[in-house]
Structure formats: structure tokens, C-alpha cells
Amino acid sequence: MNAAARAFIAAIEGGATPSITEFVDALGAVLPGLHELERTPQDPGWHAEGNVFIHTGMVLDALYELLATRPEAAVLDGRRRTALILGAALHDIAKPATTRAMEIKGVQRIAAPQHELQGRSELVPQLMGLGLPWELIELVTDLVGYHIAPKFLVVKAREQGSYLRLACAADPELLYWLELADMIGRRCQDQPQQIEHIEMFGLFAREYGAWRRFGDQAPRWRAMFGAALAELPAAARDLSHGQFVADLSSGVITQPEEGLARSYRFREPFPELVITVGPSGSGKSTWIERHLADHECVSLDEIRAELGDRSDQSQNARVRQIARDQLREGLRRKAKLVWDATSLRRDFRDAVTTMARDYGALVTLVCFPRSTQEYHRRNRERLTPVPAVVLDRQLAGMQWPELVEAHRWLVIGPGGEPFAYYGGLDAELPYGLSASDETLREPTS
């Protein structure tokens, strides 16, 4: 089945334009949410065309028409075109799981809150099961996860920083085409206004220098920080640049010179924190042993073992409090630390990263994507496996990390190979890792 699914995707890269029915037939066994689209209703005020299956088919048709008739879409080819088509087919993949009746501004509506980010998280292990290149998986999942963002940047009159923040999260040009098709592929009274919002997003993204992934000026800014801070250790350069990106995105500053001026804070010693992200059986602890021997480890499993039972989840509140106390003490000493936990929920990660940033730490996320089958296989082979039902709950609740959560972001493949490394200024990867031609990095030109 996986071979047939990969052949189907390869055909898209070769120029095929499959219908939504063909997507369900080819990928439904691997992406079960596709079978639920036809049974998932939508609010008639927003989607008079009908259920999610009908809407998704209309979006695909609209996208194919745009790709065939709009001259500026001619640059979308190869893997980016494939990702765009997959993103269109899968953009509402989590609506079946999130759709419910709810009151909005005093009116009963049918809505699917947070379906975009839930879809992004669900798709990571599912697409990993197809053996696709990480570059394609990342492009698709980020399109799904942020596909509603362009409209709201316009509606809420956001400024440059918000556009640059989105550019760090996903490919803005691909988001533009996806959302234009999304708005054309529906029936609603305000459709012309919705389409205008997306066209305005395209105009503002270009004006703000946020049309390319990471921002149009990102290569120049990275070179500027690398040259100006060349005498500093790599970690200090990365922290200075990472904090500049965060401050720029949040509107605290508007120019790279301001970021350089603020880098004086990182010329003194500062703590470093690595946070691992992945369910049980993803290989986090093994990777830590191999690559972070010089880091102090705050391990939630080890704390549970010290309290009596490594598998006992009944004392999680106490375990987290002890772990936070250990983390705080290490941050005060400006130590190199690693937070060894599943870290699957965004709010749990935020509690850790917020504390670290308050202490001026360089924060690095290390993520471990695997297929669902690979997670279960690795878990069974552990000395202390968790029950399969627990792992399934972990996967169901996983919130795949967002790039803006840390200064640096590493993605580690099943064989320990670095799929991606973002945030670091040096060509060399940290922690003794070696990049390959397939390792994704920010653009250099």
C-alpha cells in the first residue's frame, strides 16, 4: 500500500492533477481522515457548497485552474507544486475530529476550532509512514497548520512582524496559492471579500519582505550577524540572532541594527537548554546519551524512578514540580541542560521555554518524527515500554512543535540523521551532528 501511495504522489510531482475521490482511494488507508470528509458537515453560512469532501474537491479544482492559468504560478514546480496540491487535499483533514456545534457571537454555528494545527500534528506520523522526504512532509504539514493565518493577518491589520513570523512557520507564497484556492473553492455570500483578503495578504507579504520562507532579507541578516559577532562563540551568535528574529517578529524592534545593539546581553555567560520532543519510543534518551554528554539531564522518568516507580503516572504533578525546581537551579548556575521528557503538549513546552528565556538561555528544540508503526516498534523494544494504549494517547494528543518556540530547531530522523536544522548561523551543526545534502537549512541567498 505504501508503495502505491508513493507512486500516486510521484505522479503528482510528474504533473498529475488527481481529484479528491482519487486522493481518498489512493491515500485513505494511510490517512484515514480522508474517509471522514464526506460525513463531516460545514456551516451553511460559510460553506453553502456542502460537506468537507465537496469543499476539498472544489479547492483542488480551483488550485488546478490557478496553476494552469495564472502566469505567476509557473514558478511552482517539482516538490513545491506537489506539496501545494497535497496541502490542498489535506488542509481540512482534522475537521472530522474537531467539528462541533458552537455559539459564535450569539449565533449557533458549525465550526472546527484548531483543526489546522491538529491536522498538522496528526499528519507528521502518518506521512512519515509513507517514507516521503522530510522536506515534502514539512512543506505539507506547515501548509495545513497555517492555512487560515493569511486571512487573519489582513482582517486584524497585522504589521510586518506578524508577516515575518508567519514566514518562519511556513512558505508564504505557497500559503497564498492554497488560500486563494480555498476561498474560490467554496460558496458563501462574502466570497469576493474573502478572496480580496488573500490578495491583500499577497500584496502585504511582498511589501513587508515576507514572501519567501524565513523572510526575503533573512540571508542578508544571517550574514550580517555572523560577521558582526564573529569573535563570539557559536552559541552566543545563535542566541543573538535567534532573539533578534523573535524581537522582530513580535514588533519589539524593526531593524537588524537594533538586534545587534541588543546582543550585548549575550556577551556574558548564559545557560543553554535543549528540549526533546517525541512520544515514548522515539529515541530521545538514546540520542541524549550520544550527543549531550556535557549537559545536565532533567529527566522526568528518572525522577519517577527515584520516587519509586518509573512507570507510575499518578504523581505527575509532583514529578513536574521537582523537574522545574531542578531546571531553575541549573538555569541560575548558567549550566548546559537538557529537558528529557515527551514534551508533546504546547503548554507544557511553553512553561519550560518561558522559564529558560527569563534566565536568558539559548533554547534548542530537538524533535523526533517517526511513523506510528515505528513509534510502537521502538516502544516495544525498550527496557521499560509504556502500554500501547498509552502511546496511542500520546500520539492522539501530540502538538507538533512550531518553529517560533525556540531559538534553534533540530529534527532528527529514525537513523539519527538530521532532517533539518534551523536557527544556527554556522555551517556546522551542533552536538557533533553532521549535515547531509538532504538536511534542510535556511536559505543562504
MARGU-458847 format. One line per field, with one value per residue (C-alpha): x, y, z; residue in one letter. Coordinates in Angstrom, 3 decimals. Each point is the difference from the previous one (the first is absolute). Layout:
<rs>
u = c(X,...)
v = c(Y,...)
w = c(Z,...)
r = c(A,...)
</rs>
This chain:
<rs>
u = c(0.000,2.780,1.660,-3.280,-0.488,3.535,-0.605,-3.164,1.972,2.774,-2.601,-1.024,3.625,-0.024,-2.957,-3.106,-3.079,-1.984,-3.514,-0.993,-1.528,3.347,1.701,-2.371,0.504,3.802,0.788,-3.036,1.608,2.934,-1.940,-3.300,-1.350,-0.573,-2.813,-1.744,-0.119,-3.277,-1.684,1.152,-2.456,0.929,-1.826,-2.302,0.783,3.699,-0.213,-3.266,1.589,-0.409,2.227,3.791,0.417,-1.856,1.938,3.381,-0.811,-0.917,3.241,2.039,-1.861,0.582,3.693,0.479,-1.673,2.258,3.127,-1.050,-1.101,1.935,3.439,1.559,-0.794,2.362,2.880,-1.785,1.428,1.507,-0.207,-1.599,-2.824,-0.491,-0.127,-2.527,-2.336,0.364,-0.609,-3.214,-1.214,0.879,-0.571,-3.210,1.055,-0.672,-3.463,-1.670,1.641,-0.619,-3.355,-2.766,-2.937,0.918,-1.282,1.931,-1.064,-3.363,-0.684,0.095,2.602,1.848,3.718,3.249,2.220,3.750,-0.507,2.996,2.597,-1.524,0.192,3.665,0.778,-1.991,1.629,3.609,-0.038,-2.438,2.137,3.153,-1.610,0.170,3.769,-0.211,2.902,-0.119,0.048,-3.329,-1.505,1.021,-1.383,-3.344,-0.495,0.880,-2.442,-2.711,0.948,0.012,-2.459,-2.469,2.678,0.239,-3.585,0.222,3.197,-2.005,-3.242,1.837,2.217,3.222,3.301,3.312,1.099,-3.025,0.627,3.638,-1.092,-2.249,2.862,2.044,-2.843,-0.907,0.642,-2.009,-0.207,-1.445,-2.396,-1.236,-0.858,-1.546,-2.229,-0.985,-1.202,-1.618,-2.083,-0.874,-0.969,-2.979,-3.409,-0.683,-1.553,3.228,2.171,1.259,1.109,1.703,1.895,0.992,1.448,2.318,1.029,0.777,2.067,2.076,0.531,0.927,2.289,1.956,0.051,1.215,2.689,-1.798,-0.719,2.827,0.370,1.747,-0.311,1.470,2.888,0.775,3.193,1.363,-0.896,1.623,3.198,-0.081,-0.247,2.608,2.510,-0.716,0.174,2.788,2.119,-2.727,-0.543,-2.504,-2.626,0.173,-0.384,-2.966,-1.666,0.544,-1.449,-2.826,-1.050,0.158,-2.426,-2.316,0.101,-0.539,-2.954,-1.638,0.480,2.452,2.507,-0.202,3.632,2.887,2.260,-2.244,0.430,3.769,-0.067,-2.004,2.456,2.224,-2.136,1.456,3.682,-0.098,-0.478,-3.544,-1.740,-0.861,-3.062,-0.853,-3.600,-0.745,-3.402,-1.387,-2.246,1.288,2.234,1.172,3.652,0.365,1.972,2.354,0.674,0.684,2.529,1.829,-0.002,-0.539,2.474,1.110,-3.570,-1.702,-3.121,-3.354,-1.869,-3.604,0.306,3.034,-1.851,-2.884,2.497,1.466,-3.510,-0.500,-1.318,1.195,-3.358,-2.187,-1.974,-2.005,2.550,0.464,-0.702,2.702,2.390,-0.419,0.525,3.255,1.109,-0.772,1.959,2.989,-0.292,-0.178,3.040,1.997,-1.049,1.161,3.426,0.038,0.447,-0.519,-3.230,-2.234,-3.687,-0.589,-3.766,-2.574,-0.863,-2.939,-2.320,0.648,-0.986,2.487,2.762,-0.914,0.364,3.556,1.050,-1.433,2.035,3.117,-0.458,-0.513,3.505,1.405,0.572,0.639,-2.930,0.253,-2.854,0.954,-2.923,-0.314,-2.548,-0.760,-2.834,-2.655,1.242,3.609,-0.980,-1.736,2.867,2.591,-2.173,-0.363,3.785,0.612,0.995,-2.984,-2.650,-3.215,-3.268,-1.026,-3.187,2.079,2.151,-3.150,-1.252,3.323,-0.227,-3.622,0.892,3.330,0.327,2.873,2.378,0.000,3.198,-0.641,0.181,3.806,3.137,1.172,-1.938,1.376,-1.909,1.578,-0.895,-0.493,3.651,1.296,0.474,-0.796,-3.035,0.075,1.885,-1.310,1.285,3.720,2.252,2.970,0.225,0.874,-2.768,0.189,0.300,2.405,-2.563,0.941,-2.233,-0.720,-1.176,-3.547,0.237,-2.300,1.457,-1.019,0.808,3.398,-0.859)
v = c(0.000,2.448,-0.664,0.732,3.168,1.162,-0.697,2.101,2.905,-0.455,0.343,3.362,1.121,-1.091,2.258,-1.989,1.832,-2.609,0.616,-0.229,-3.428,-1.187,1.339,-1.946,-3.193,0.319,1.332,-0.827,-3.100,2.082,3.205,-1.277,3.506,0.163,-2.545,2.243,3.151,-0.916,-0.581,3.314,2.912,3.661,3.152,0.987,3.664,-0.572,-3.070,-0.147,-2.503,-2.785,-2.387,0.020,-2.550,2.226,3.070,-1.756,-1.147,3.552,1.303,-2.480,0.980,3.687,-0.601,-1.910,2.852,2.579,-2.012,-0.316,3.586,2.353,0.797,0.803,-3.554,-1.409,0.087,-2.616,-3.275,-3.204,-0.606,3.370,-0.615,-3.497,1.387,2.638,-2.594,-2.317,2.968,0.812,-3.596,-0.233,3.544,-0.979,-3.541,0.606,1.521,-3.393,-0.170,3.625,0.960,0.842,2.320,3.091,3.474,2.779,3.597,-1.193,-2.212,-3.807,-0.999,-3.104,0.529,-1.955,1.918,-0.639,-2.489,1.429,-0.601,-3.332,-1.074,1.022,-2.153,-3.025,0.008,-0.199,-3.711,-0.872,1.498,-1.419,-3.400,0.576,0.396,3.441,2.489,2.169,3.123,-1.002,-1.003,3.320,2.035,-1.824,-0.011,3.676,0.904,-1.915,1.496,3.641,0.124,2.266,2.487,2.177,1.197,0.915,1.997,2.231,0.050,0.906,2.555,-1.591,1.701,-1.193,-2.042,-2.287,-0.645,-0.852,-2.285,-1.872,-0.174,-1.846,-2.494,-0.828,0.929,3.241,-0.297,-3.505,1.157,2.744,-2.449,-2.526,2.566,1.602,-3.430,-0.542,3.161,-0.631,-3.583,0.845,1.648,2.861,3.465,1.814,-2.036,3.069,1.599,-3.220,-0.210,3.652,-0.774,-2.600,2.323,2.650,-2.549,-0.550,3.735,0.602,-3.054,1.350,3.528,-1.188,-2.252,-3.104,-1.758,-2.534,-2.555,1.607,3.448,1.520,1.576,-3.009,-0.993,3.553,0.241,-3.344,1.050,3.346,-1.586,-2.619,2.645,2.531,-2.612,-2.134,0.280,-1.532,-3.735,-1.672,-0.290,3.738,0.820,-2.341,1.438,3.577,-0.738,-2.143,2.709,2.560,-2.133,-0.347,3.737,0.895,-2.356,1.355,3.628,0.872,1.167,0.717,-0.013,-2.505,2.740,0.131,-3.734,0.319,2.801,-2.209,-2.896,1.447,-2.021,-3.233,0.891,-1.236,-3.686,-1.290,-3.351,-2.326,-2.226,-2.859,-1.277,-3.345,-0.536,-3.413,-2.783,-2.990,-2.097,2.784,-0.319,3.165,-1.441,-1.952,3.126,1.990,-2.588,0.173,3.742,1.875,-1.588,3.476,1.009,-0.513,-2.075,0.826,-3.261,-0.402,-3.807,-0.012,2.133,-2.488,-2.835,1.822,0.361,-3.757,-1.010,1.224,-0.844,1.559,2.881,0.713,2.494,2.045,3.324,-0.687,-1.280,3.160,2.213,-1.766,0.244,3.721,0.550,-1.862,2.014,3.317,-0.840,-0.929,3.136,2.111,-1.630,0.715,-3.705,-2.034,-1.904,-2.445,-0.464,-3.709,-0.459,-0.671,3.744,-0.736,2.774,3.610,1.347,-2.335,1.095,3.655,-0.285,-1.290,2.358,3.047,-0.765,-0.540,3.265,1.846,-1.155,1.077,-3.568,-1.208,-2.347,-2.861,-2.372,-3.478,-1.798,-3.693,-0.705,-3.658,-1.961,-1.319,-3.532,1.026,1.648,-3.209,-2.244,2.056,0.142,-3.803,-0.343,2.280,-1.423,1.776,0.331,1.863,-1.815,0.318,1.796,2.640,0.552,0.329,2.690,1.795,0.021,1.137,2.931,0.923,3.663,0.082,2.868,3.323,1.643,3.141,-1.939,0.035,1.740,-3.178,-2.964,-3.456,-2.855,-3.445,-2.866,-3.669,-0.826,2.982,2.070,3.715,0.677,3.745,2.610,3.536,2.942,-0.737,2.427,-2.325,-2.478,-2.678,-1.594,-0.111,-3.006,-1.867,-0.444,-0.074,1.531,-1.734,1.370,-0.776,1.952,3.023,3.393,3.618,1.381,1.666,2.197)
w = c(0.000,0.863,-3.359,-1.788,2.048,-0.790,-3.679,0.181,1.507,-2.548,-2.736,1.447,-0.127,-3.623,-0.797,0.969,1.306,1.973,1.260,3.644,-0.725,-1.328,3.138,2.237,-2.023,-0.108,3.469,2.137,1.520,1.266,0.701,1.448,0.488,-3.757,0.339,2.529,-2.122,-1.694,3.374,1.449,-0.326,-0.328,0.969,-2.903,0.546,-0.613,-2.246,-1.880,-2.401,2.582,1.917,0.304,-2.803,-2.456,1.129,-0.270,-3.520,-0.983,1.529,-2.040,-3.175,0.740,0.656,-3.244,-1.870,1.676,-0.773,-3.642,-0.638,2.263,-1.542,3.381,1.146,-2.623,2.511,2.118,-1.176,1.300,3.729,0.804,-2.473,1.422,3.538,-1.039,-1.526,2.999,2.286,-1.855,0.263,3.709,1.274,1.851,0.899,3.722,-0.448,0.590,3.432,0.990,-1.542,2.474,0.512,1.968,0.692,-1.731,0.611,1.246,-3.034,-0.150,-2.588,-1.133,0.547,0.235,2.440,-0.254,-2.850,-1.832,2.730,0.979,-3.628,-0.103,3.031,-1.170,-3.419,1.211,1.015,-2.781,-2.774,1.594,-0.539,-3.753,0.005,-1.601,0.101,3.107,-2.181,-1.556,3.347,1.534,-2.889,0.079,3.769,0.303,-2.780,1.846,3.364,-1.059,-2.871,1.800,1.126,-3.163,0.186,3.659,-0.473,-2.356,1.980,3.215,-1.784,1.215,-0.703,-1.425,3.005,-0.206,-3.699,0.714,2.812,-2.422,-2.520,2.637,0.426,-3.610,-3.619,-0.494,-3.774,0.212,2.735,-2.325,-2.784,2.379,1.645,-3.280,-1.140,3.410,-0.400,-3.648,0.838,2.191,-0.172,2.404,-0.225,0.802,-2.384,-1.941,3.270,1.131,-3.290,0.371,3.452,-1.546,-2.825,2.617,1.913,-3.130,-0.416,3.634,0.151,-2.961,1.400,3.407,-1.457,1.204,-3.293,0.351,2.771,3.021,-1.615,-3.146,1.925,2.192,-1.872,0.276,3.678,0.795,-1.783,1.794,3.456,-0.839,-1.070,2.751,2.783,-1.470,3.149,2.188,0.564,-2.327,2.745,0.698,-3.689,-0.300,3.093,-1.199,-3.427,1.377,2.421,-2.821,-2.058,3.008,0.749,-3.655,-0.291,3.138,-1.056,2.791,-2.637,-3.722,-1.206,0.252,1.378,3.048,0.425,-0.168,2.553,2.364,-0.364,2.732,2.442,-1.363,0.337,3.593,0.881,-0.434,0.469,-2.881,-0.043,-2.357,0.031,-1.607,-1.625,-0.868,1.345,1.890,-2.228,-2.289,1.046,2.096,2.920,-2.255,-2.042,3.183,1.175,-3.328,-0.595,3.272,2.398,1.127,0.930,3.347,-0.557,1.571,-0.641,1.034,-0.265,2.280,2.541,-0.060,0.553,2.986,1.419,-0.288,-3.430,-3.399,-1.597,2.722,-1.509,3.164,1.350,-3.170,1.717,2.605,-2.668,-2.083,3.045,0.911,-3.623,-0.145,3.199,-1.469,-3.203,1.829,2.099,-3.107,-1.847,2.939,-0.270,-3.756,-0.662,-3.161,0.550,-1.825,0.816,-0.681,-0.299,-2.681,-0.036,-2.301,1.174,-0.942,3.429,1.727,-2.381,0.464,3.763,-0.476,-2.804,1.781,3.099,-2.109,-1.917,3.286,0.958,-3.374,-1.211,-3.537,-0.647,-2.507,-0.848,-1.218,-1.655,-0.853,-2.768,-0.656,-1.556,2.353,-0.649,0.738,3.297,1.087,-1.123,1.840,3.100,0.094,-0.131,2.984,3.373,1.515,-2.737,0.637,-0.775,-3.653,1.007,1.808,-3.076,-2.118,2.389,-0.267,-3.785,0.057,2.235,-1.616,-0.981,-2.456,0.925,-1.790,-1.133,2.049,3.269,0.178,-1.277,-1.769,-1.376,-0.796,-1.625,0.423,-2.340,0.976,-0.661,1.970,-3.163,0.241,-2.184,0.691,2.013,0.260,2.002,0.038,-1.855,-0.513,-2.849,2.564,2.014,3.810,2.307,-2.260,-2.784,-3.665,-2.648,-3.293,-3.324,1.168,3.262,-0.221,0.946,-0.463,-3.463,-0.397,-2.973)
r = c(M,N,A,A,A,R,A,F,I,A,A,I,E,G,G,A,T,P,S,I,T,E,F,V,D,A,L,G,A,V,L,P,G,L,H,E,L,E,R,T,P,Q,D,P,G,W,H,A,E,G,N,V,F,I,H,T,G,M,V,L,D,A,L,Y,E,L,L,A,T,R,P,E,A,A,V,L,D,G,R,R,R,T,A,L,I,L,G,A,A,L,H,D,I,A,K,P,A,T,T,R,A,M,E,I,K,G,V,Q,R,I,A,A,P,Q,H,E,L,Q,G,R,S,E,L,V,P,Q,L,M,G,L,G,L,P,W,E,L,I,E,L,V,T,D,L,V,G,Y,H,I,A,P,K,F,L,V,V,K,A,R,E,Q,G,S,Y,L,R,L,A,C,A,A,D,P,E,L,L,Y,W,L,E,L,A,D,M,I,G,R,R,C,Q,D,Q,P,Q,Q,I,E,H,I,E,M,F,G,L,F,A,R,E,Y,G,A,W,R,R,F,G,D,Q,A,P,R,W,R,A,M,F,G,A,A,L,A,E,L,P,A,A,A,R,D,L,S,H,G,Q,F,V,A,D,L,S,S,G,V,I,T,Q,P,E,E,G,L,A,R,S,Y,R,F,R,E,P,F,P,E,L,V,I,T,V,G,P,S,G,S,G,K,S,T,W,I,E,R,H,L,A,D,H,E,C,V,S,L,D,E,I,R,A,E,L,G,D,R,S,D,Q,S,Q,N,A,R,V,R,Q,I,A,R,D,Q,L,R,E,G,L,R,R,K,A,K,L,V,W,D,A,T,S,L,R,R,D,F,R,D,A,V,T,T,M,A,R,D,Y,G,A,L,V,T,L,V,C,F,P,R,S,T,Q,E,Y,H,R,R,N,R,E,R,L,T,P,V,P,A,V,V,L,D,R,Q,L,A,G,M,Q,W,P,E,L,V,E,A,H,R,W,L,V,I,G,P,G,G,E,P,F,A,Y,Y,G,G,L,D,A,E,L,P,Y,G,L,S,A,S,D,E,T,L,R,E,P,T,S)
</rs>
